[in-house]
Amino acid sequence: MNRNTSPASLPRNLAIAYAALMAYACLYPLTGWRDSGLPLFDYLWAPWPRYFILEDFLFNILGYLPFGFLAAAALPAGRSPWRGVARITLLAALLSLGLETLQNLLPSRIASNLDVGANTLGGLLGAMLGIRWGQDWFGPGGIIHRWRTAWIIGGRTGEAGLVLLGLWLLSQLSATDLLFSSGNLRRLLDITAPLPFSPERFIAFDTALTAASILAVGLFARCMMRARNPLPIVLLLALGIGAKSLATATFFEPGAPLAWLTPGAERGLAIGSALLAAALLLPRLAQHALAGTALLGATALVNLMPDNPYLAYNRQLAQLSNVLNFHGLTEWVDSLWPFMALAYLSALGLWRGEHLTAKAGERRQGL
């Protein structure tokens, strides 16, 4: 076993990344900081709120559940399980307490003792589930650890790649109807589209964007894989389509999860799949270079193309505070993901030379 790839390192890194994402979601939009002059911790003794939204309460529980699960999966084997549950629950409570207290300094946010309780409960439930099934997934003989050892390059480089792929899947839950699009800085910086809308122009851009995005994401995943089997890449793209369908049905058209399947997206799927199948036959170094080129091309396209006027964002749904927070989180990840991916590819290809190591491994395996 690679000494840099202990079974506990992946869930620990995922838990840290997830905590950072929760912090961003809780403090979004990170502007307007001010001191209200009131005691920071007064909200802890506030009475039961006059207006209670069950959806928000459940969302807070579910939001901390994965954190508790991952933290429990990262615990060393042989430790007292209940002591581990208690520590993780306390960690979740402290994290929630700190973030809720910071919300007192944001005019657009309201600190809530009910949120702290719901988050702590979510951490507790996640920790209990992680103690029970975490080792089955992430332990030395666990499903994910076996898969990760067999298919993904070793060390922290492979784990960073897995975290980025998880962020890409999260970005597909953003409130945009474009399939696999990412890197839209216009939305992040509130810049208008440089080109006016016309059906022909939009379809052409949508086709090129979808094809380039499929090629970029597929080859990005291939660059961190040990073997040439395309099944994990197909599964990743299928999960991305599932996430986009869920987001479309939630944020745009309930009952129409495939509303994202525009004529341009349909053509782009066919063209991008064909290009990816051909690219998977190329030498490893050529795949690496093509992945970066496709990422740059897709990012340029999404910032140049006209806005789609046909699918209207569900503003009534956006009034729920936690949905707004989630939208801010996914929008941020969606906008910055290609740049993080390009930085990763640079480190992978230029600094670490992992593609050469993986290529040598493939030769030893007769691939």
C-alpha positions, 0 to 999 in steps of 0.5 A: 500500500502506498504510504501516502494512501491510508484508508482514513485519508480519503474520508478525512480529506472529504470531511475537510472539503465538505466543512469548507463548503458548508462554511461558504454556504452558511456565510454566503454572500460574504459581503456587508460585514458589520457589527450590530452592537448586540451580544454575539451569543444572544441568539442562543437564548432566543425563544422558539421562532414564530414562523417555523419552516420544516423544510429548512429544519430538515435541510439543516439536519441533512446538511451536516449528516455527510460531515458526520459520516465522513468524520466517523469513517476517518476515525482509526480502527479499534477506538471506542465507537461511542467516544468517537460519536461524542467527539464528532457530535461536539465538533459538528456543534462547535462548527455550527456554533461558530458559523451561526455566530459569524452570521450575526455580522452579516446583514443578510443572514440571521443566526438561529439556535434552532439551526445549531440544534438541527446541525448538531443532530445531523452531525450526530446521526451522520456519526452514528451511520459512519460508525456503523458503515463507514469502515465498510465503505472507506476501511482497508477492505471497504468498497471505496478504498478497494476501488480507489486503490485499483483505479485511481493514482496513489497519494494525495494527488489521486485524492485531490482529483477525487475531491475535484470530481465530487465538486464537479458533480456538486456543480451540476446541481447549480441553477443553470439549464446548460448541461455540464457547463462550468466556469461562467464568470459572467454570473459570478461577476454580474456581467451581461452576455457579450452576444445577443440571443438568436436561436441559431447562435444559441444552438451552435454555442450549446452544441460546442459547449456540451461537446467540449465539456464532455471531452474535458471532464472525461479526459480529466477523469482519465488523467487520474486513473490507472487503467484504461477502462472507460466504465468509470468515466461513463458512470461519472457522466451518467451521475452528472446527467442525473444531477443535472436532471434533478436540478432542472426538475427542482429549480426550473420545471417540476415534472420535466427533469430532461428540460435541459436536453435542448437541440444543442445539448442533444447534438453535443452529447453525440459529438462529445461522446464520439470525440471522447471515445476517440480520445481515450485511444490516444497516448496518455500525454496527449490525453493530458494536453487535450483535457486542458485544451478542452477545459479552456475551450469550454470555459471560453464558450460558456462566457461568450454564449448568449443567455437562454431566455426560455427556462425561468428560474423558480423564484418562489423556491428561491425564497427558502433561505437554505435553497438560496444558500445552496444555490450560492454554493453551487454557483461558486463551485460551478464558476471556479471548477475549471480553474481548479481543474486546470491547476490540478492538471498542471500539478499532475503533469508538470510537477509530479509527473503522475501520468508517467507513473501511471503509464508505467503501471499500465505497461506492467499490467499489460495494458 
